[in-house]
Amino acid sequence: MAWQLGFARVIFFGIFLLVSLSNAQNEKTLDVRNYGAKGDGRTDNTKAFLRAWSDACNLKGTSRVYIPRGVFMLGSVEFVGPCKGPIVFLMTGIIRAPAGPSLNTQQWITFRYVNKLIVKGGGTLDGQGASAWPYNTCSKNNNCPTLPISMGFAFVTNARIKQIKSINSKNGHLTFFACKNVNVTNVELIAPADSPNTDGIKIGSSTDFRISRSRISTGDDCVAILSGSKNIDISYVYCGPGHGISVGSLGGSPGDDNVSGLVVKHCTFSGTDNGVRIKTWESPYKSIASNFTFEDIVMDKVRNPIIVDQTYCPHPPCNQQTSSHVQIRDVTYRNIRGTSSSEIAVSMDCSKSVPCKNIVMSDINLSHLGQGPLKSSCSYVDGRFYGRNNPPPCF
């Protein structure tokens, strides 16, 4: 019996080696330098990157587009599929955007219609945002120039983005639209607290999405979950500075779809304007935001640790003619602790037309950095609470 078991192990190991060797033979690395790219911080490498991608996309088996150490200047590019096999975008060097606002596109680097994509390598995206932020006048007028998001993913499935860094994006850092089964882990997204609209990660119309073990320090939302997103899991994320983790804004247009299935756990917010936030416009457009859990969260000097704002109006006056018609329901806040830099630590300004339903508070333990006790503020909320809560619940 023993010799049969040993023989079986030998056979299994042999098969494993054959499969590994077969996979290795089917994998090919395409170094962008072989296509004319130069990491000298001066040469425009746009055409070289596109040629490398085109060859990789047409190869069967796994292929790697390799960006070695160096500083590679890159204009606006779209890496488009579908491709014949999985692709690894392996960036170990620095990819740098042109200075100023002159890219004239919504995204600097875009992956579109790609299945089985991995972006990794420890490299850095340098958006050179400081040269473009003065042109962002969106807070003053609606005819502001469009500044590009550093890296965008559209209609991408089964993707992994890990161990990369993005600094000083002109607009947001990473954005995802109509993506499915995406895992973002060990990324670092950095821009100054006063940099405009530099959201860390924006997710729209996407499903089965995970963000973990990452650090996001920006001038806007660390993570924004937008219309049509479902089954989003966020854990072990450090957020700050920034505007916190937000659902919305929702209800701003007639095409907005429901958002459901969000879990935010084991996250830390430090010095942010908001902690966990749900925001909707006052409008007649109907949708549902439901099945959210915010759990095991630390707030460190956060202005608005827990906030629901259904009168969202970032640049008043907004001339709303009606209350929000986004139904917020089935939301649980559990084991949230730390410090609030404002007197009102829990603010729930829900809609008169469709009040918030089934809001649960359990073991909220916040303290005030200033004078006096903490308070909660609520309007049009139906909910219940358990355990010991500070501030005392207002519903």
Secondary structure, DSSP 8 states (H G I E B T S, - for coil): -HHHHHHHHHHHHHHHHHHHHHHHHH-EEEEGGGGT---EEEEE-HHHHHHHHHHHHTSSS-EEEEE-SSEEE---EEEE---SS-EEEEE-SEEE--SSSTT-SSEEEEEES-EEEEEESS-EEE--GGGTGGG--TTT-S------EEEEEES-EEEEEES-EEES-SS-SEEEES-EEEEEES-EEE--TTSTT--SEEEES-EEEEEEEEEEE-SS-SEEE-TT-EEEEEEEEEE-SSS-EEEEEESSSTT---EEEEEEES-EEES-SEEEEEEEESSS--EEEEEEEEEEEEEEEESEEEEEEEEE-SSS-----S---EEEEEEEEEEEEEEESSSEEEEEE--SSS-EEEEEEEEEEEEESSSS--EEEEESEEEEEES--BS----
